[in-house]
Amino acid sequence: MLKVQNIRAGYGNLLVLKNVSLHIKEGEIVTLIGPNGSGKSTLLRVIVRLLPIQQGTILFRGREIQTLSTERTVSLGISLVPEGRQIFAPLSVRDNLLLGAYTRFKRREIEVELDRVYQIFPRLKERHRQLAGTLSGGEQQMLAIGRALMSRPRLLLLDEPSMGLAPLVVEDIFETIVKLRADEKTTICLVEQNAEMALEISDRGYVLETGKVVYQGPREDLIENAEVIRAYLG
């Protein structure tokens, strides 16, 4: 579904990604792990076209997308749930979700997607009139995921969904990720500091360090890799 080839990208004169390549097959959950500053979030921003690349190609379902706008990339089927959730606190839950449907134009389709998100996250339906900024951290994360789902993505990019959440809430979020793949047939790329939990639900993984892929392979191989255990699994 997605193939990233020899990507170089960064911020101004700071080169963050150094010839990064990876692929994600349709229906997979693929995890990216690595220390802070290794380029994980930068790679997601590059994929969804929030950050330009200096070199390389990005293929989504066989089509090169590295020169497209973010809006066009989203309309093709890629959505990002950003680190820190980045919801619109002064707006209601419902209005936040509607902002996720900005690439859709038929009201009936938008209402269908809204109902679907409410089925996935019943608490959002209960709080649909509530201001987003008054939600709990876990509910805000549900809202951020729900907003991304409003465009009905084929590929969902999740950046640190467990950040700042209580352990029980994290378990709920990870269960939702698994259900999205099983029930909605959504392909998922997951960036996560909780490497152990992330690998448990993944098919494959990549380890990034200083902007390069240093390990990759099936979940079982990474879980048993001595260097990965030492550095990320404890």
C-alpha angles and dihedrals in degrees: 000000000000128000122180113190128193095328119188116183143140147139116294108307092347110101109205106165115050113193095319118182129180141144136212122201122215111274096018132126107216122185128208114203133174142115124301110283095026093119103258097128091039089057092053090049089051093050093052090044098245088124126039122233127231095206141000140047136271117205120193115186089339096311126110109238105168092106097045127104121254090249092054091046091053091048089054090057113274122118131178128212099201128221110268092025094254095211121169101256099194092053128079123257090253094050091050089054093048089055087062089061095059092122092056123080109180111091093211092055091050092051090050091053091046091054090048092053090048089053091052092045109027091176090065090056090051089052100035093127094042120106109257093228091063094058123104119257092259092049090049089054090051088051092050091051092044091051090054091048092056090082089053095235124203088205121038119196113203119193114198098324093176096054113133095355130128116254095252091050090049089055090053092050092050091048088053091052091053091048092050089059094043101040104025097033089231119164110223137203110192128196108193140162090204090078096174096055092041094052091047091065097036133093095208140359145204127209116211124197125174091346097310135100105245100169134017138165147099117330093254093055093051093045089054096042109113095214093049090048092050096047104034114008102045 
